[in-house]
Amino acid sequence: MQAGSLVWIPGAGQIPDFPSRPYSMCAAQESGAMAIIEWNSTLSVNIQQFDRQHMKLVDMINKLHEGIRASNANEVLGEIINDLARYTTTHFADEEQIMATYQYPDIAAHKAEHMEFSQQVRKLELEFRAGQTIVPLGVMIFLKNWLVSHIQVCDKKLGIYLKEKGL
């Protein structure tokens, strides 16, 4: 897959300052690299299946971070985009099935967030395949911010609801 150069920033706007402090986490930690997201209890929704899936998504973002730090972000970016598109489809379907089964009252809003994110990833995938210029740092920051926010707000709320329902 041919990578584009440097322009696409999901959600538009300026690229925020890039954190320079060291992190450690998951697969990046195993390779000795510094991670941009550290898995901890603030990211756990206390539903083992979802936590495992979220860890996988965190690993993908950390892999992109590692690629940026190693100056091979364009090579890693194509793989991350493909993996992310496939994996989020599976993860979102799992969450949405359980929400439907347990009659989660906020299912519509939660699914809307999934849809919006999936559309952003699909747009990114199409632009990448077309050889359009993409800013790996912008992609990483977008993914990190979206995932952490989504887990800590929407998924935590879902986790509490599911625990109350006995899952």
N, C-alpha and C positions, 0 to 999 in steps of 0.2 A: 504494500500500500504506500503510495507516494504522499509524503507529508507536505503540507503547505508551510508557509513562512510564519510571520508574526503579526496578526491583527485581531483575530476573533477573541472577544472577551464576553463571556456569557453574562446576560443581564445588563450589558452596557456599563458605562461609567468608567471611572479611573481605576487603575490597579492599586489596591492598598499597599502600604509598606509591607515588604516581605520580612517575616520574622527571622532574626538571625540567631536566636538562642537555640541551644540544643534540645532535642526531644528524643524520646525513645519509645518504641512500640512494635508489637507483632512481628511480621516478616522483616520489616526494615531493621528492627532491633536484632534479629537473628543474624542478619548480614553485617552488622556492625555499623550500619548507616543511621543517620539521625532521621526521625520521623516527624511529620508535621502534626499528626494527631496521636495522642497517647490514649489508649483504651483505659478507662477507669470507671468507677461506679456511676459517674455522672452520665455516662453513655449507656449504661445497662438499663434495659426495660424489664428485667427480671422474668423474661420469657426466654428460656434457653435457646429455642429455635431461632428467634429473632436476634438475640445477642450474637449467636454464631454467624448469622448472615450479615449483621452490621459489622462485625469484626472483619469479614471478608471485604466489605466495601471500604472500610478504613485501610486495610492492607493495599487496596488498589490506589487510593489517594497517596498513601505513603510511598508506594512504588513510583508514582509520578514525581513526587517530591525528590526521591532519590535520583531519578533520571535528570531532573533539573540541576541538582547539585553536582552530578557527574557529567554535565554538559552533553547528555544524549537524550534530552527530553523529547525531541521529535521522533526518535525511534521508539521510545516507550509510549508516547502519546497514542499512536495508532492501536497498539495492543490494549491500552487502558480503555480507550473509547469503545472498542469492540466488546471487551469483557464487561464493561459497565452497562452497555446496552442490553446484553444478554442477561446479565446477573440481576439487574434491577427489574427486568420483566418477571423473572422467577420470584424474586423477593416480594415485589409488590403484589403479585398474584397470590402468594402465600398469605400475606397480611390481609388482603381483601377477602379471601375465602374465610379466614377466621373471623374477620369483622362481620361478615354476613351470617356465618353460623351462630355467632353469639349476639347477633342483633345489636351491634355497636351503634349507639345513637348518632355519633358524629361521622358515620361512614362516608357520607357525601363529601364533606369538607376534606376528609383524609384522602379519599380517592382523587379529588380535584388537585391536591398537592402532588400526588403521584403522577397524575396526567401532565401537569405543568412541567415537572422535572423530566419526565420521559420525552416530552416534546423538545425541551432544551437539548437533551442528549441526542435525540434523533437529528435535530438541526446541526449540531456539532458534528455528528457522524457524516452527514451528507456533505457538509462544507469541507471536512477533512478529506473525504474521498474525492471531491472535486478539485483538490489541490489548493484550496483557498488558504490564505495565511491565517495561522492560529497562534495565539500566545499561550504556551504551556503553563506559564505562571498564572495567567488569568483563569485558565481552566481549573487548575489545582485549587486556587482560592475560592472560586465559585463552588466546586464540589465539596470542599471542606466546610465552607460556611453553610451550604444547604444541608449537608448530611448532619452536622452537629446540631443545627437548629431544628431540623425535622425530628431527630431522635429525642432531643431534650424537651420538645414541646408536644408534638403530635403523638409520637410513639410512646413516650412516657405515660401520657394520658390513656392511650390504648392499653398499655401494660397494666396500669392500675385497674382499669375496667375489667380486663380479662382475669386478673387475680381475684377480683371481687366475685366473678362468675365461676371461680373454681378451677381455672386453667393453670 
